[in-house]
Amino acid sequence: MRKTISLVLAGVLALALLPGFGKAENTASVLTKEQEQLLQTAESGREGSVLLPELEVPDRFTGDWSGVEGFINVHADAAIELPDKEKIPIGTISRRDFTQEDADNLIRVFLKGNTLYEELGMTKQRALDRLEQYESMQRGEIPLEGDSLTLENLPEVIERWKEYVRTAPEGDERIPASAKFESKDYGEELRGWTEVGGREVHLFIQNQSSFWDHASVFEPGYGDPNGTWAQPISLIPDEALPEPLTVGFSAGDALSQGDELIAKLGFQNVICDEITPVFFTSTNPYAVDADESLPEAESDIAKLILATGYELHYVRCLNGFPIGYTSASGTASTETGAPMRAWMYEYITLDITEDGVKCFQWFSPHTEPVMLAEDSRLLPFDQVAEIFARMMMVKNNDVLYVNARNGFTTTRNFRISKVSLTIMRIRDRENFDEGMLIPVWDFCGTVQYEYDGWDNYGFTGDHEERIFLTVNAVDGSVIDRDLGF
């Protein structure tokens, strides 16, 4: 199970060192009829609806349910997390792209105004090493590796690498790069690197209009898509390490560093909503045992760990109320074909070690929220609990089809360990640019799969906590977190 350190949301960062950074012009969205009805329901309420201070919620959510011919079992013994607020607002929020002002500010804060250089890609030495690998395969000294590599096409591959070696950079060249966005087939891009205090710092910003926008600033080995994995320490099995893995500084120290950086960047109404102790490794530690090509020494997780630290997730706030961070990205889509559209939830991630901030990532920038209602009336919790029990069976009814197709049976055993009341962004099914912020209940936990009639009979589990059901706290409708509606 994923464990996180809960922090008191004591205040909202409202520091604006650069006018206009991190926000866009606030214009209320045009609501659909469905959204207008939801707003009216939030303001007037349904039978039994109450404001947050009057909401009666038990200390814990407990119960056991079984259904779908016994293939779905749900056990709940969950802490219930309520916001430290008196009112739950409703508002609107819009999608936007990264601006040149955003880019200039990241360059100012992270790169200290130093010259940005082009990313040169694979150096001559690394290309030579790869060429030697393919030539060794041709000589029969090592086996062929690669899904599409054959003895027939190997000579062609070798010739391509010989050509690359002739033109590859030596590795110490510094070619000044543009600090402005450049147009690409998929949108806009700005990338490069520089040296700050004797360390390499890389910058990558991409506006990809059909899917999601992403900005990252990182040191080598942290945040590079081809580099380090950051994983919760709680996911490491106890028997995998000779002694428990710990972080050498406190979560409070990490939060202070993160808040200081967010302030320097000039974000408004942004707050840390989750801190997780993590470890960093250049190899996916959970694929090691299955990858026989790795050297035997690398099969030991302890030898793969580069550092430990904390991962901090920052989110925007509406009237001081954070738009809760979740592991659901919102990138699922019901569309087919290309380009596929989606609208990822916005959040900022900081990876911090004892040496400081190693990686900054900002996903899917949004505008500043616009408040529609200062407070909302919520359904009684017992009604929400009934909806949860019923819809867990409805959502997992596909197990009957899966069992019939596979020829063996699968039983899903859910364990609900946390229930939280927060606000989230929902969208209209056809609108990927305008959203509504509403209160929801998230039911979180883990799931274990039991297989019967298969050679590998037994249990497999999902040990990282995730959301299994999200219920609209105003009208009781069920929301798909991954789709965003």
Secondary structure, 3 states (H helix, E strand, C coil): CCCCECCCCCCCEECCCCCCCCCCCCCCCCCCHHHHHHHHHHHHCCCCCECHHHCCCCCEEEEEEEECCCCEEEEEEEEEECCCCCCCCEEEEEECCCCHHHHHHHHHHHCCCCCCECCCCCCHHHHHHHHHHHHHHHCCCCCCCCCCCCCCCHHHHHHHHHHHHHHCCCCCCCCECCCCCEEECCEEEEEEEEEECCEEEEEEEEEECCCCCEEEEECCCCCCCCCCEEEEHHHCCHHHCCCCCCCCCCHHHHHHHHHHHHHHHCCEEEEEEEEEEEEEECCCCCCCCCCCCCCHHHHCHHHHEEEEEEEEEEEEEECCEEECCCCCCCCCCCCCCCCCCCCCCCEEEEEEECCEEEEEEEECCECCCEEEECCCCECCHHHHHHHHHHHHHHHCCCHHHHHHHHCCEEEEEEEEEEEEEEEEEEECCCCCCEEEEEEEEEEEEEEEEEEECCCCCEEEEEEEEEEEEEEECCCCCEECCCCCC
